Amino acid sequence: MLTSKQRAYLRGLANSIDTILIVGKGEITDNIIMQADTALTARELIKGRVLENSSYSPREGAEIIAEKCGAEVVLVIGSKFVLYRRNPDEPKITLPRAKRS
């Protein structure tokens, strides 16, 4: 679970990355899930977009893909979304530490 500070940090990193995942008017297929999974393993942070003719809202699309890939939804704004999943073998992004309670 991401803290608000970690989420804000990832939002900042996401500004400079390109959209690599597009959900169109069809269903979210295994191919889209596989593409997202591969990209998350390689990059840890990906940006996606849900087209207007899709049967999914951007929030629904992001949550379905995140659930199937074991990722977290960082941000949904307009038709775009950002997903994050830490690579346990070769982490590329160092998140700010969560405060201990």
Secondary structure, DSSP 4 states (H G I P E B T S, - for coil): ---HHHHHHHHHHHTTSPEEEEE-SS---HHHHHHHHHHHHHHSEEEEEE-TTSSS-HHHHHHHHHHHHT-EEEEEETTEEEEE---SSS----PPPPPP-
